[in-house]
Amino acid sequence: MGLAIRRMGLATALAIGLAGASARAQETDPPAPVRSPLDQRQEELRALEEGMRLSEAQRKRIEAELEIVRTDRTRLTAALLAATQRVQTAESRVAEAEKRLDASLAGEKAIQDSLAARRDTIANLLAALQRLGHRPPPALLVKPDDVLGAIRAAILLGGLVPELRVETEILAADLAELTSLRRAVSAERDRLRQEAGELGEERQRLAALTEARRADVGESEKALQAERERARALARQALDLKDLIARMENEISGARRGADAARRADEDRRQRPGDAARGGSPFANAGRLTPAISFANARGLLPRPVVGEVRKSFGAPDGFGGVERGLSISARPRAVVSSPTDGWVAFSGPYRTYGQLLIINAGDGYYVVLAGLARINVEVGQFVLAGEAVGAMGETSGSTAAAIAIGAKQPILYVEFRKDGVAIDPDPWWAKSGA
């Protein structure tokens, strides 16, 4: 009996110590935020990115790189494509780090909830042991006549001590896992901070290259502004995307030049058939002024325009009795949007519930529609290359039709491929590495 009581005392002390450690761990935790985990992660990352300030050495290095490529159009374009790829790679790494961090935080919360749920059970066991301490069971050597009391105490201890031992072992394991998860959370925060810093530097470089590319286009700001105003007026009058494209290419000089260039490229290609890639990437030449290959032959080769997950696919129910004519991709706040194809900009600007809309004439009657952007970097009539940065997403989903239909909080990029005015499934065109 004395040995059982000593074991009970050790188990009690251990349980009290572990319960105290659990209580202290939970007392030191900050109160649970009212905001969703996604909102909290995005706010933390925005604070990291906004707090990122390039050092003077980094700024000078970017300026030196820009000076080297500024006078060479091909090198400028190649640098822009490379910078776009680096930014999107960095965005992908940041997104993966965010997922790992969210998983660790979810595990930590689950353990804390489990500890809180078992707190009453542990408290009841400790209370029972405390009562036993105030009224200890009789020892047979001292009171050999109180056999019934000794038997009752032995039965109680026999049932109580194993239960307490099991609870103690579970609690100890949970606390050890909680400590491990908190270390993982700290490591992921450090990694996220580093990735955000690299992303900030690459965005600075991309912004400088984009501005240099726009200057290289060469049209005066006055002429561009007049075309923008005319394009907005046509957008208000257009009945749908097909009508908008037709109006732009008939009445806006930049769009008309792009459409003429696309037709000439189509004619040249028909005179030299067989333009499919002959080994290597068909988009390797950064100095090209026409599409590397026909859009029809680009199946399985085009890069996705933004880093993110597909929320709605082509052909899925749209919730209004019809089906989706494009796909909706959830993107990170301020994510860079690149052109998925070579082509000429047919429209650039706001349009109805599409938000900022970009339409690219890829030739042969194919058009690529990108909607929901917050900023567009290219002008009507400009030739863009597959993988070139053409704009950026906003901080939130905005009020576009695609985002409202999904009920998304994140920015949503809507992508639609069209052939001779009819929406087609874009899935066969994406490169496998981007799937």
N, C-alpha and C positions, 0 to 999 in steps of 0.2 A: 504493500500500500504506500509506504514512504517513497519508493522508487516511482510509482505512478504519479504521486503528487509532485515530485521533483520534475518529472517529465512535463507534467501539466504546467508547472511554473515556467520552465524553459520555453515551452510552446507559447504560453501567454505572453511572456516578455518579447519573444520574437514577433508575435502577431501585433502586439502593441507598437513595437518599434517600426514594423513595416507599415502598419496603418497610419502611424504618425508621419512616416516619410511620404506616404501617398497623399495625406492631407496637406503636408507642406508643399509637395509638388503641385497640387492643384490650387492651393492658396496663392502660390507665386505666379500662376498663369494669368495672363491678362484676360479680362472678360471677353466672352465670345462676341465677335463683331456682328452687327445687324446685317451688314452687306454680305452678298453672296461670295463664296470663295473665288469665283471668276473675277468679280469686280475688285476684290482685294488684291489678287495677283496682278491684274492689269494696272492698278494704281501704284503698287510697289514698283513694277517694271517701268512705268512712266516716270516715277521719281528717280529711278536709277538712270534712265536715258537722259532726262532733263538735267540731272546733276552732273552728267558726263561733260567735261570741258576738255577740249583737245589742248594738249601742251603746245607751246610755241614751236618745239621741234617737230611735232606731228603736223602742225599747220604748214610749216615751211616745206616739209617733205611733200605734202599734197600739192602745194603751189608749184614746186619744182617739177613734179610729175605732169601737172597740167601744162606748164610752159613747154615741156618737151613735145607733147602731142598736139598742142593747140594749132600749129601751122600745118599739120599733116592730117587731112581728113580721114584717111584710112586708119591711121594710128589712133586718132581721137575716137572714132567709132569702135575700134577694137577695145580701147581702154574703157569706154562706156559699157560695152557688153560684158567685159570682165568684171567691172565694178557692180553691175546689176546682178551677176551670178553670185558674187561674194556676199552682197547684201541679202539675197534670198537664202543663201546657205546659212548665213548667220541667223536669219529669222527662223529658219528651220531648227537650228541648234537651240535657240532661245525657247521655241515652242516645246521641244523635247525636255529641256530643263524644267520648264513650268509644269509639264505633265508629271515628271518625277517628284517635284516638290509637292504638288497637289496630292499625289499618292501617299507620300510620307506624312503629310499633314492629316490626311483622312485616316491613316493607320493610328496616328497619335490620338486623334479625337475618339476613335473607336475604343481604344484602351482606356482612355479617361472615362468614357461613358460606362464601360464595363466595371471599372473600379467604383464609380459612383453608384451603380446599380447594386453592387455587392456590399456597399458600406453598411446597410442595415443588418445584413446577415452577420457580418463580422462583429458589429456592435452588440448584437444579441448574444453571440458566443462569448465575447469578452465580459458582458454583464453577468452571464451565468457563472463564469469562472470567478468573477469578483464576489458574487454571493457565496460561492463555495469558500472563498478565502475568509469571509466574515464568519461563516459557520462551517468549519472544516469537518469532514467525516470522522467518526470515532476510530481510534486505532485499537485493534483487537488486543494488542499486548497491554494497553492501558485499561481498556474496558472490555474484557473478554465476554461480559454478559450482553453487550449491545451488538449482537450478531446481525440483527435485522437492519440496523442503521448502517453497519459496514457493508452489508450486501447491497443495500440501496445506493450507497455512494459509489461502490465498485461498478454497478450497472450504469449509473450516470456518467462516470468517468470513461467507462469502456465505450459508450456511445459518443461522448463529447470530444475526447482527445483525438481520435482518428479524423473526425469531421474538421476539427480545428487545424490539424496537421495538413489536410488536403487543401483547405482554404489558404493556409499560410504559404504552401508551395505554389499555388496558382498566383497568389498575390506577388510573391517574390519574382516569379517568371514574368508577370505583366510589368512590374516595375523595371526589370532588366530590359525588356523589349522597349518600354517607353524611353528609357535612357538612350538606347541604340537609335531609335527613331529620331530623337531630338538631335543627336549627333548628325544623322543623315540630313535632317532639315537644314542644319547649320552649314553643312558642306554644300548642299544644293543651292542655298542662298549665295554662298561665295562664288560658286560656279556661274550662277545666273548673273551676278554682278559683273564678272569678267566677260561673259558673253555679251551683256548689254553694252559694256564699254567698247568692245570690238565692233558691235553693230553701230554704235554712235559714230565711230571713226569712219566706217565704210559709208554710212549715209552722208557724211560730210563730203567725202570724196565723190560720191555719186552726184550730189547736188552741184558740185563745181563742174563736173564733166557734163552734166545735163545742160547747165547754163551755157557752157562753151559750145555744145552741139546746137543749141537753139540759135546762138549767134552765128554759127556756121551756115544755117539755113539761108540767111542773107536778106530776107524781106524786111522792109521798114516797118516800125511799130505802127505808124499811121495807117498803112495799107492793111496790116493784119487786123487792127482794131475795126476798120470798116467791114472787113470780111466777117469778123466775129458778130458784129451787129446784124449784118444781113443773114447770117446763119441762124441766129436766135429768132429773127422774124420768120424765117422759113420753118423753123422747128415748131413755132406756134401754129402755123397753118397746116402742117403735114398731118395726114390722117393716121398713118402708121409708119413703121420702119421702112417698108418698101417705098411708100410715097416720099418719105424724108430723103432717102438715098437718091431717088429720081430727081427731086427738086434741087438737091445740093449739086448734083453733077451737071444739071442743066443751067443753074443760075449763079453758082459760086465759082469764080475763076480758079481758085486753088483746087477745089474738088474736080472741076472739069479737066484741069491739067493732069491730075492724078489718074482720072478715068482714061484719058487719052493715052497716058504712059502705060497703063495696064493693058489696053487694047494692043498697043504696039508690041509690048512684051509677049502677049499671047500670039500675035502673028509671027514674031521671030521664032517662038518656040515651035509653032506648027511647021515652020520651014526646016527646023532641025529637031525632029522628034527624038524621043529617048533621053529625056533630061533627068531620069532618075539617078540617084546617087550611085557613083561607081567606086564604092569603097570609101570609108571615112565619112565625116559629117558633110552634108551638102552646104551647111551654113558656115563653113570655116573661113571663107573669104569675107573679111569685114569691109572691104572696099566696094562691094557689089552695089549697083544702082538699080537693079531689077531683081525679082525673086530668083533665088538660087535654083528652085525647081518648081514645076507647076503644083498648085495646091492639091490636085487630085493624087499626085505622086508623093505627097508629103505624109501620107497615112503612116502612123506609128512613129513619126519623127518630131512632132511639134512639142515644145515645152509648155507646161501649164503656166498660165499667166501670173499666178500668185501662190504663195505657200499657204496651205490650209486643207481642210477636209471638205469633201463634197457633201452638202446637206440635202440637196435635191437633185436628182438625175433627170436627164432627158427622157420624156415619156412617162414620168411618174405622175400620179394624180395631182392636180393643182389646187384641189379643195373647192373648186367652183364648177365641177362637172366636166372639166376638160383635162388636158394633160400638159405637162411642162414642155416648152419648146426650146429650152436651154438647160443649163445646169447652174446651181447656186453653190458657191464655195465660201465657207466661213474663213475669214482672214484675220490676222493679228492687227491691232490698231496701228495705223500709219504704215502698213505693209506696202512694199514696192510692187507695182503692177507692171509686168513686161508684156510686150507684144508676143503672142504665140506664133506669129507668122510674118513673113516678109509681105509688104504691101504698102499701099498709099492711103493716107488718112482721108476718108470721105466725109466724116463729120466729127466734130469735137466741141462739146458743150452740153448744157442742161437740156433735158427733153422729158417733159411730162413726169410720170412717176418712176422713170429710170434713174433719176439723179444725174450726175455727170456721165455723159454717154460718149463712147468712142467707137466709131465704125471704121474698119479697115478693109479696103478693097484688095483682096488677094489675087484677083485676076480670074479669068475663065468663068465669071459669073458668081464666084464665091466671095462672101463677105463675113467678117468676124465682128461680132458685137460684144463690147465690154461695157457693163453698166454698173453704177453704184460707186464709182470713184469719187473721192473728195477733191482731187487735183489731177489735171491732165497737163503733161509737159510738151505735147506735140501739137502742131498746127495742121489745119486742113491743107491737103495737097502734098504734105511731107512724106517722103519714103522712109519707112521704118523697117528694121530688121528683126527677125525672130530672136527673142531674148533681150531686146532693147527696152530699157525702162521708158514707159510712156505715161506714168502717173503714179498715184499713191492712194491708198484707202484712208478713211477718216478715223476718228477715235472710237466712234460707236457705229451702230447699224444704220443710223439715219432713218429717213422716212421713205425709202424706196419700196416699190411694190414687192420685190423679191424678199427683202428683209421682213416686211410686215407679214407676208404670207407664212414665213417660217417662225416668226415670233422671236427672232434672234436679237441678242444684245451686242454680239460682235459684228464688225463690218462684214457685209455680204457682197461678193462680186458675182454678178450675173453674166454668164458667158453663153453666147448663141452663135452657131454657125448657120449661114444661109447660102443656098444655092438657087440662083434665078428667082429670088424672092421667097423661097420656101425654107423653113427651118429644118435642119438635118441634125442627126445624132453626132455630136463631136467626139464621142468616145473612141472610135477607130483611129482618130488622128493623133491622140496623145502618145508621146514617147513612153515606153514601158517604165523607164527609170522615174518618171513623174507620176506613176500610178500610185 
